[in-house]
Amino acid sequence: MTTVLNEGWKRGFYPEYEILLLNQRYQKINRLLIGGMTDRKESIKEWVYGK
């Protein structure tokens, strides 16, 4: 995933679906953090790296 995204930045091209996936992923992380669940590191890792 990271490699694909880096290549996208280099070319100045970002497929819409990749942006959608990123937004969904970070919204989930933000919800965990805002929800005061920062002590649940495993949950955050799951959202960041996938299960």
mmCIF file as Biopython writes it, N, C-alpha, C and O atoms, coordinates in Angstrom:
data_model
#
loop_
_atom_site.group_PDB
_atom_site.id
_atom_site.type_symbol
_atom_site.label_atom_id
_atom_site.label_alt_id
_atom_site.label_comp_id
_atom_site.label_asym_id
_atom_site.label_entity_id
_atom_site.label_seq_id
_atom_site.pdbx_PDB_ins_code
_atom_site.Cartn_x
_atom_site.Cartn_y
_atom_site.Cartn_z
_atom_site.occupancy
_atom_site.B_iso_or_equiv
_atom_site.auth_seq_id
_atom_site.auth_asym_id
_atom_site.pdbx_PDB_model_num
ATOM 1   N N  . MET A ? 1  ? 0.850   -1.210 0.000   1.0 0.0 1  A 1 
ATOM 2   C CA . MET A ? 1  ? 0.000   0.000  0.000   1.0 0.0 1  A 1 
ATOM 3   C C  . MET A ? 1  ? 0.876   1.246  0.000   1.0 0.0 1  A 1 
ATOM 4   O O  . MET A ? 1  ? 0.664   2.158  -0.799  1.0 0.0 1  A 1 
ATOM 5   N N  . THR A ? 2  ? 1.866   1.287  0.901   1.0 0.0 2  A 1 
ATOM 6   C CA . THR A ? 2  ? 2.713   2.475  1.016   1.0 0.0 2  A 1 
ATOM 7   C C  . THR A ? 2  ? 3.449   2.746  -0.289  1.0 0.0 2  A 1 
ATOM 8   O O  . THR A ? 2  ? 3.516   3.887  -0.748  1.0 0.0 2  A 1 
ATOM 9   N N  . THR A ? 3  ? 4.006   1.682  -0.888  1.0 0.0 3  A 1 
ATOM 10  C CA . THR A ? 3  ? 4.754   1.852  -2.135  1.0 0.0 3  A 1 
ATOM 11  C C  . THR A ? 3  ? 3.866   2.446  -3.221  1.0 0.0 3  A 1 
ATOM 12  O O  . THR A ? 3  ? 4.269   3.360  -3.941  1.0 0.0 3  A 1 
ATOM 13  N N  . VAL A ? 4  ? 2.654   1.913  -3.327  1.0 0.0 4  A 1 
ATOM 14  C CA . VAL A ? 4  ? 1.711   2.413  -4.329  1.0 0.0 4  A 1 
ATOM 15  C C  . VAL A ? 4  ? 1.443   3.895  -4.106  1.0 0.0 4  A 1 
ATOM 16  O O  . VAL A ? 4  ? 1.434   4.684  -5.051  1.0 0.0 4  A 1 
ATOM 17  N N  . LEU A ? 5  ? 1.224   4.266  -2.843  1.0 0.0 5  A 1 
ATOM 18  C CA . LEU A ? 5  ? 0.920   5.661  -2.535  1.0 0.0 5  A 1 
ATOM 19  C C  . LEU A ? 5  ? 2.109   6.555  -2.859  1.0 0.0 5  A 1 
ATOM 20  O O  . LEU A ? 5  ? 1.937   7.635  -3.425  1.0 0.0 5  A 1 
ATOM 21  N N  . ASN A ? 6  ? 3.328   6.109  -2.502  1.0 0.0 6  A 1 
ATOM 22  C CA . ASN A ? 6  ? 4.521   6.904  -2.797  1.0 0.0 6  A 1 
ATOM 23  C C  . ASN A ? 6  ? 4.680   7.104  -4.299  1.0 0.0 6  A 1 
ATOM 24  O O  . ASN A ? 6  ? 4.993   8.206  -4.752  1.0 0.0 6  A 1 
ATOM 25  N N  . GLU A ? 7  ? 4.468   6.051  -5.066  1.0 0.0 7  A 1 
ATOM 26  C CA . GLU A ? 7  ? 4.549   6.173  -6.522  1.0 0.0 7  A 1 
ATOM 27  C C  . GLU A ? 7  ? 3.526   7.172  -7.024  1.0 0.0 7  A 1 
ATOM 28  O O  . GLU A ? 7  ? 3.793   7.944  -7.945  1.0 0.0 7  A 1 
ATOM 29  N N  . GLY A ? 8  ? 2.351   7.150  -6.411  1.0 0.0 8  A 1 
ATOM 30  C CA . GLY A ? 8  ? 1.300   8.086  -6.803  1.0 0.0 8  A 1 
ATOM 31  C C  . GLY A ? 8  ? 1.739   9.521  -6.594  1.0 0.0 8  A 1 
ATOM 32  O O  . GLY A ? 8  ? 1.511   10.382 -7.443  1.0 0.0 8  A 1 
ATOM 33  N N  . TRP A ? 9  ? 2.378   9.776  -5.444  1.0 0.0 9  A 1 
ATOM 34  C CA . TRP A ? 9  ? 2.854   11.139 -5.162  1.0 0.0 9  A 1 
ATOM 35  C C  . TRP A ? 9  ? 3.897   11.555 -6.187  1.0 0.0 9  A 1 
ATOM 36  O O  . TRP A ? 9  ? 3.857   12.677 -6.692  1.0 0.0 9  A 1 
ATOM 37  N N  . LYS A ? 10 ? 4.829   10.664 -6.500  1.0 0.0 10 A 1 
ATOM 38  C CA . LYS A ? 10 ? 5.908   10.991 -7.443  1.0 0.0 10 A 1 
ATOM 39  C C  . LYS A ? 10 ? 5.343   11.393 -8.796  1.0 0.0 10 A 1 
ATOM 40  O O  . LYS A ? 10 ? 5.805   12.350 -9.418  1.0 0.0 10 A 1 
ATOM 41  N N  . ARG A ? 11 ? 4.330   10.645 -9.247  1.0 0.0 11 A 1 
ATOM 42  C CA . ARG A ? 11 ? 3.747   10.938 -10.558 1.0 0.0 11 A 1 
ATOM 43  C C  . ARG A ? 11 ? 2.766   12.089 -10.495 1.0 0.0 11 A 1 
ATOM 44  O O  . ARG A ? 11 ? 2.314   12.583 -11.528 1.0 0.0 11 A 1 
ATOM 45  N N  . GLY A ? 12 ? 2.430   12.525 -9.274  1.0 0.0 12 A 1 
ATOM 46  C CA . GLY A ? 12 ? 1.450   13.596 -9.142  1.0 0.0 12 A 1 
ATOM 47  C C  . GLY A ? 12 ? 0.052   13.111 -9.492  1.0 0.0 12 A 1 
ATOM 48  O O  . GLY A ? 12 ? -0.827  13.899 -9.842  1.0 0.0 12 A 1 
ATOM 49  N N  . PHE A ? 13 ? -0.138  11.801 -9.391  1.0 0.0 13 A 1 
ATOM 50  C CA . PHE A ? 13 ? -1.426  11.195 -9.744  1.0 0.0 13 A 1 
ATOM 51  C C  . PHE A ? 13 ? -1.906  10.356 -8.572  1.0 0.0 13 A 1 
ATOM 52  O O  . PHE A ? 13 ? -1.140  9.576  -8.005  1.0 0.0 13 A 1 
ATOM 53  N N  . TYR A ? 14 ? -3.160  10.512 -8.213  1.0 0.0 14 A 1 
ATOM 54  C CA . TYR A ? 14 ? -3.707  9.803  -7.062  1.0 0.0 14 A 1 
ATOM 55  C C  . TYR A ? 14 ? -5.081  9.255  -7.407  1.0 0.0 14 A 1 
ATOM 56  O O  . TYR A ? 14 ? -6.049  10.015 -7.448  1.0 0.0 14 A 1 
ATOM 57  N N  . PRO A ? 15 ? -5.194  7.953  -7.658  1.0 0.0 15 A 1 
ATOM 58  C CA . PRO A ? 15 ? -6.511  7.382  -7.985  1.0 0.0 15 A 1 
ATOM 59  C C  . PRO A ? 15 ? -7.522  7.700  -6.885  1.0 0.0 15 A 1 
ATOM 60  O O  . PRO A ? 15 ? -7.197  7.664  -5.698  1.0 0.0 15 A 1 
ATOM 61  N N  . GLU A ? 16 ? -8.735  8.006  -7.289  1.0 0.0 16 A 1 
ATOM 62  C CA . GLU A ? 16 ? -9.758  8.411  -6.312  1.0 0.0 16 A 1 
ATOM 63  C C  . GLU A ? 16 ? -10.021 7.332  -5.272  1.0 0.0 16 A 1 
ATOM 64  O O  . GLU A ? 16 ? -10.252 7.640  -4.103  1.0 0.0 16 A 1 
ATOM 65  N N  . TYR A ? 17 ? -9.989  6.074  -5.688  1.0 0.0 17 A 1 
ATOM 66  C CA . TYR A ? 17 ? -10.311 5.011  -4.736  1.0 0.0 17 A 1 
ATOM 67  C C  . TYR A ? 17 ? -9.252  4.916  -3.641  1.0 0.0 17 A 1 
ATOM 68  O O  . TYR A ? 17 ? -9.567  4.558  -2.507  1.0 0.0 17 A 1 
ATOM 69  N N  . GLU A ? 18 ? -7.999  5.235  -3.972  1.0 0.0 18 A 1 
ATOM 70  C CA . GLU A ? 18 ? -6.945  5.203  -2.949  1.0 0.0 18 A 1 
ATOM 71  C C  . GLU A ? 18 ? -7.187  6.286  -1.912  1.0 0.0 18 A 1 
ATOM 72  O O  . GLU A ? 18 ? -7.007  6.059  -0.715  1.0 0.0 18 A 1 
ATOM 73  N N  . ILE A ? 19 ? -7.596  7.471  -2.373  1.0 0.0 19 A 1 
ATOM 74  C CA . ILE A ? 19 ? -7.904  8.561  -1.437  1.0 0.0 19 A 1 
ATOM 75  C C  . ILE A ? 19 ? -9.071  8.153  -0.548  1.0 0.0 19 A 1 
ATOM 76  O O  . ILE A ? 19 ? -9.059  8.414  0.655   1.0 0.0 19 A 1 
ATOM 77  N N  . LEU A ? 20 ? -10.075 7.517  -1.133  1.0 0.0 20 A 1 
ATOM 78  C CA . LEU A ? 20 ? -11.232 7.049  -0.357  1.0 0.0 20 A 1 
ATOM 79  C C  . LEU A ? 20 ? -10.788 6.064  0.716   1.0 0.0 20 A 1 
ATOM 80  O O  . LEU A ? 20 ? -11.200 6.171  1.871   1.0 0.0 20 A 1 
ATOM 81  N N  . LEU A ? 21 ? -9.950  5.106  0.334   1.0 0.0 21 A 1 
ATOM 82  C CA . LEU A ? 21 ? -9.477  4.107  1.299   1.0 0.0 21 A 1 
ATOM 83  C C  . LEU A ? 21 ? -8.712  4.774  2.430   1.0 0.0 21 A 1 
ATOM 84  O O  . LEU A ? 21 ? -8.903  4.439  3.598   1.0 0.0 21 A 1 
ATOM 85  N N  . LEU A ? 22 ? -7.844  5.720  2.082   1.0 0.0 22 A 1 
ATOM 86  C CA . LEU A ? 22 ? -7.062  6.429  3.103   1.0 0.0 22 A 1 
ATOM 87  C C  . LEU A ? 22 ? -7.968  7.202  4.047   1.0 0.0 22 A 1 
ATOM 88  O O  . LEU A ? 22 ? -7.811  7.133  5.266   1.0 0.0 22 A 1 
ATOM 89  N N  . ASN A ? 23 ? -8.924  7.946  3.476   1.0 0.0 23 A 1 
ATOM 90  C CA . ASN A ? 23 ? -9.835  8.731  4.305   1.0 0.0 23 A 1 
ATOM 91  C C  . ASN A ? 23 ? -10.583 7.845  5.281   1.0 0.0 23 A 1 
ATOM 92  O O  . ASN A ? 23 ? -10.688 8.175  6.463   1.0 0.0 23 A 1 
ATOM 93  N N  . GLN A ? 24 ? -11.109 6.714  4.798   1.0 0.0 24 A 1 
ATOM 94  C CA . GLN A ? 24 ? -11.843 5.804  5.677   1.0 0.0 24 A 1 
ATOM 95  C C  . GLN A ? 24 ? -10.943 5.298  6.789   1.0 0.0 24 A 1 
ATOM 96  O O  . GLN A ? 24 ? -11.356 5.228  7.946   1.0 0.0 24 A 1 
ATOM 97  N N  . ARG A ? 25 ? -9.707  4.942  6.438   1.0 0.0 25 A 1 
ATOM 98  C CA . ARG A ? 25 ? -8.777  4.397  7.421   1.0 0.0 25 A 1 
ATOM 99  C C  . ARG A ? 25 ? -8.468  5.426  8.503   1.0 0.0 25 A 1 
ATOM 100 O O  . ARG A ? 25 ? -8.490  5.104  9.691   1.0 0.0 25 A 1 
ATOM 101 N N  . TYR A ? 26 ? -8.180  6.666  8.096   1.0 0.0 26 A 1 
ATOM 102 C CA . TYR A ? 26 ? -7.814  7.685  9.085   1.0 0.0 26 A 1 
ATOM 103 C C  . TYR A ? 26 ? -9.009  8.142  9.904   1.0 0.0 26 A 1 
ATOM 104 O O  . TYR A ? 26 ? -8.849  8.519  11.065  1.0 0.0 26 A 1 
ATOM 105 N N  . GLN A ? 27 ? -10.205 8.116  9.324   1.0 0.0 27 A 1 
ATOM 106 C CA . GLN A ? 27 ? -11.404 8.449  10.096  1.0 0.0 27 A 1 
ATOM 107 C C  . GLN A ? 27 ? -11.592 7.439  11.213  1.0 0.0 27 A 1 
ATOM 108 O O  . GLN A ? 27 ? -11.967 7.804  12.327  1.0 0.0 27 A 1 
ATOM 109 N N  . LYS A ? 28 ? -11.330 6.159  10.920  1.0 0.0 28 A 1 
ATOM 110 C CA . LYS A ? 28 ? -11.462 5.121  11.943  1.0 0.0 28 A 1 
ATOM 111 C C  . LYS A ? 28 ? -10.441 5.340  13.050  1.0 0.0 28 A 1 
ATOM 112 O O  . LYS A ? 28 ? -10.768 5.211  14.230  1.0 0.0 28 A 1 
ATOM 113 N N  . ILE A ? 29 ? -9.203  5.673  12.676  1.0 0.0 29 A 1 
ATOM 114 C CA . ILE A ? 29 ? -8.160  5.930  13.681  1.0 0.0 29 A 1 
ATOM 115 C C  . ILE A ? 29 ? -8.556  7.127  14.541  1.0 0.0 29 A 1 
ATOM 116 O O  . ILE A ? 29 ? -8.446  7.076  15.766  1.0 0.0 29 A 1 
ATOM 117 N N  . ASN A ? 30 ? -9.018  8.206  13.902  1.0 0.0 30 A 1 
ATOM 118 C CA . ASN A ? 30 ? -9.421  9.397  14.649  1.0 0.0 30 A 1 
ATOM 119 C C  . ASN A ? 30 ? -10.540 9.075  15.624  1.0 0.0 30 A 1 
ATOM 120 O O  . ASN A ? 30 ? -10.537 9.559  16.755  1.0 0.0 30 A 1 
ATOM 121 N N  . ARG A ? 31 ? -11.506 8.253  15.192  1.0 0.0 31 A 1 
ATOM 122 C CA . ARG A ? 31 ? -12.607 7.879  16.075  1.0 0.0 31 A 1 
ATOM 123 C C  . ARG A ? 31 ? -12.071 7.132  17.297  1.0 0.0 31 A 1 
ATOM 124 O O  . ARG A ? 31 ? -12.537 7.350  18.416  1.0 0.0 31 A 1 
ATOM 125 N N  . LEU A ? 32 ? -11.099 6.257  17.083  1.0 0.0 32 A 1 
ATOM 126 C CA . LEU A ? 32 ? -10.516 5.513  18.213  1.0 0.0 32 A 1 
ATOM 127 C C  . LEU A ? 32 ? -9.825  6.468  19.168  1.0 0.0 32 A 1 
ATOM 128 O O  . LEU A ? 32 ? -9.981  6.367  20.385  1.0 0.0 32 A 1 
ATOM 129 N N  . LEU A ? 33 ? -9.053  7.403  18.606  1.0 0.0 33 A 1 
ATOM 130 C CA . LEU A ? 33 ? -8.288  8.326  19.452  1.0 0.0 33 A 1 
ATOM 131 C C  . LEU A ? 33 ? -9.213  9.279  20.201  1.0 0.0 33 A 1 
ATOM 132 O O  . LEU A ? 33 ? -9.074  9.478  21.408  1.0 0.0 33 A 1 
ATOM 133 N N  . ILE A ? 34 ? -10.161 9.867  19.468  1.0 0.0 34 A 1 
ATOM 134 C CA . ILE A ? 34 ? -11.090 10.824 20.081  1.0 0.0 34 A 1 
ATOM 135 C C  . ILE A ? 34 ? -11.947 10.119 21.133  1.0 0.0 34 A 1 
ATOM 136 O O  . ILE A ? 34 ? -12.335 10.722 22.133  1.0 0.0 34 A 1 
ATOM 137 N N  . GLY A ? 35 ? -12.238 8.832  20.897  1.0 0.0 35 A 1 
ATOM 138 C CA . GLY A ? 35 ? -13.059 8.067  21.827  1.0 0.0 35 A 1 
ATOM 139 C C  . GLY A ? 35 ? -12.326 7.708  23.109  1.0 0.0 35 A 1 
ATOM 140 O O  . GLY A ? 35 ? -12.857 6.968  23.937  1.0 0.0 35 A 1 
ATOM 141 N N  . GLY A ? 36 ? -11.116 8.218  23.283  1.0 0.0 36 A 1 
ATOM 142 C CA . GLY A ? 36 ? -10.373 7.940  24.510  1.0 0.0 36 A 1 
ATOM 143 C C  . GLY A ? 36 ? -9.906  6.500  24.588  1.0 0.0 36 A 1 
ATOM 144 O O  . GLY A ? 36 ? -9.734  5.947  25.674  1.0 0.0 36 A 1 
ATOM 145 N N  . MET A ? 37 ? -9.705  5.899  23.428  1.0 0.0 37 A 1 
ATOM 146 C CA . MET A ? 37 ? -9.318  4.491  23.410  1.0 0.0 37 A 1 
ATOM 147 C C  . MET A ? 37 ? -7.856  4.348  23.016  1.0 0.0 37 A 1 
ATOM 148 O O  . MET A ? 37 ? -7.469  3.341  22.422  1.0 0.0 37 A 1 
ATOM 149 N N  . THR A ? 38 ? -7.045  5.342  23.339  1.0 0.0 38 A 1 
ATOM 150 C CA . THR A ? 38 ? -5.630  5.309  22.946  1.0 0.0 38 A 1 
ATOM 151 C C  . THR A ? 38 ? -4.884  4.176  23.632  1.0 0.0 38 A 1 
ATOM 152 O O  . THR A ? 38 ? -3.835  3.741  23.158  1.0 0.0 38 A 1 
ATOM 153 N N  . ASP A ? 39 ? -5.424  3.698  24.748  1.0 0.0 39 A 1 
ATOM 154 C CA . ASP A ? 39 ? -4.752  2.604  25.452  1.0 0.0 39 A 1 
ATOM 155 C C  . ASP A ? 39 ? -4.957  1.281  24.713  1.0 0.0 39 A 1 
ATOM 156 O O  . ASP A ? 39 ? -4.257  0.302  24.974  1.0 0.0 39 A 1 
ATOM 157 N N  . ARG A ? 40 ? -5.915  1.258  23.796  1.0 0.0 40 A 1 
ATOM 158 C CA . ARG A ? 40 ? -6.157  0.030  23.028  1.0 0.0 40 A 1 
ATOM 159 C C  . ARG A ? 40 ? -5.294  0.040  21.777  1.0 0.0 40 A 1 
ATOM 160 O O  . ARG A ? 40 ? -5.797  0.191  20.664  1.0 0.0 40 A 1 
ATOM 161 N N  . LYS A ? 41 ? -3.983  -0.124 21.970  1.0 0.0 41 A 1 
ATOM 162 C CA . LYS A ? 41 ? -3.031  -0.023 20.859  1.0 0.0 41 A 1 
ATOM 163 C C  . LYS A ? 41 ? -3.277  -1.086 19.792  1.0 0.0 41 A 1 
ATOM 164 O O  . LYS A ? 41 ? -3.058  -0.843 18.605  1.0 0.0 41 A 1 
ATOM 165 N N  . GLU A ? 42 ? -3.729  -2.260 20.214  1.0 0.0 42 A 1 
ATOM 166 C CA . GLU A ? 42 ? -3.976  -3.317 19.232  1.0 0.0 42 A 1 
ATOM 167 C C  . GLU A ? 42 ? -5.044  -2.897 18.235  1.0 0.0 42 A 1 
ATOM 168 O O  . GLU A ? 42 ? -4.909  -3.147 17.037  1.0 0.0 42 A 1 
ATOM 169 N N  . SER A ? 43 ? -6.108  -2.259 18.720  1.0 0.0 43 A 1 
ATOM 170 C CA . SER A ? 43 ? -7.175  -1.813 17.823  1.0 0.0 43 A 1 
ATOM 171 C C  . SER A ? 43 ? -6.641  -0.805 16.813  1.0 0.0 43 A 1 
ATOM 172 O O  . SER A ? 43 ? -6.955  -0.878 15.625  1.0 0.0 43 A 1 
ATOM 173 N N  . ILE A ? 44 ? -5.831  0.137  17.293  1.0 0.0 44 A 1 
ATOM 174 C CA . ILE A ? 44 ? -5.272  1.158  16.404  1.0 0.0 44 A 1 
ATOM 175 C C  . ILE A ? 44 ? -4.352  0.493  15.383  1.0 0.0 44 A 1 
ATOM 176 O O  . ILE A ? 44 ? -4.385  0.841  14.203  1.0 0.0 44 A 1 
ATOM 177 N N  . LYS A ? 45 ? -3.534  -0.459 15.825  1.0 0.0 45 A 1 
ATOM 178 C CA . LYS A ? 45 ? -2.648  -1.173 14.900  1.0 0.0 45 A 1 
ATOM 179 C C  . LYS A ? 45 ? -3.454  -1.871 13.820  1.0 0.0 45 A 1 
ATOM 180 O O  . LYS A ? 45 ? -3.060  -1.879 12.654  1.0 0.0 45 A 1 
ATOM 181 N N  . GLU A ? 46 ? -4.597  -2.464 14.208  1.0 0.0 46 A 1 
ATOM 182 C CA . GLU A ? 46 ? -5.424  -3.153 13.224  1.0 0.0 46 A 1 
ATOM 183 C C  . GLU A ? 46 ? -5.884  -2.195 12.136  1.0 0.0 46 A 1 
ATOM 184 O O  . GLU A ? 46 ? -5.862  -2.540 10.954  1.0 0.0 46 A 1 
ATOM 185 N N  . TRP A ? 47 ? -6.300  -0.990 12.526  1.0 0.0 47 A 1 
ATOM 186 C CA . TRP A ? 47 ? -6.766  -0.024 11.524  1.0 0.0 47 A 1 
ATOM 187 C C  . TRP A ? 47 ? -5.598  0.448  10.661  1.0 0.0 47 A 1 
ATOM 188 O O  . TRP A ? 47 ? -5.756  0.646  9.457   1.0 0.0 47 A 1 
ATOM 189 N N  . VAL A ? 48 ? -4.412  0.629  11.279  1.0 0.0 48 A 1 
ATOM 190 C CA . VAL A ? 48 ? -3.272  1.148  10.519  1.0 0.0 48 A 1 
ATOM 191 C C  . VAL A ? 48 ? -2.736  0.094  9.562   1.0 0.0 48 A 1 
ATOM 192 O O  . VAL A ? 48 ? -2.533  0.369  8.380   1.0 0.0 48 A 1 
ATOM 193 N N  . TYR A ? 49 ? -2.509  -1.104 10.068  1.0 0.0 49 A 1 
ATOM 194 C CA . TYR A ? 49 ? -1.830  -2.129 9.270   1.0 0.0 49 A 1 
ATOM 195 C C  . TYR A ? 49 ? -2.764  -3.178 8.695   1.0 0.0 49 A 1 
ATOM 196 O O  . TYR A ? 49 ? -2.337  -4.038 7.923   1.0 0.0 49 A 1 
ATOM 197 N N  . GLY A ? 50 ? -4.031  -3.113 9.064   1.0 0.0 50 A 1 
ATOM 198 C CA . GLY A ? 50 ? -4.958  -4.147 8.628   1.0 0.0 50 A 1 
ATOM 199 C C  . GLY A ? 50 ? -4.857  -5.350 9.550   1.0 0.0 50 A 1 
ATOM 200 O O  . GLY A ? 50 ? -3.877  -5.498 10.279  1.0 0.0 50 A 1 
ATOM 201 N N  . LYS A ? 51 ? -5.878  -6.216 9.519   1.0 0.0 51 A 1 
ATOM 202 C CA . LYS A ? 51 ? -5.901  -7.333 10.469  1.0 0.0 51 A 1 
ATOM 203 C C  . LYS A ? 51 ? -5.045  -8.481 9.971   1.0 0.0 51 A 1 
ATOM 204 O O  . LYS A ? 51 ? -4.943  -9.510 10.639  1.0 0.0 51 A 1 
#
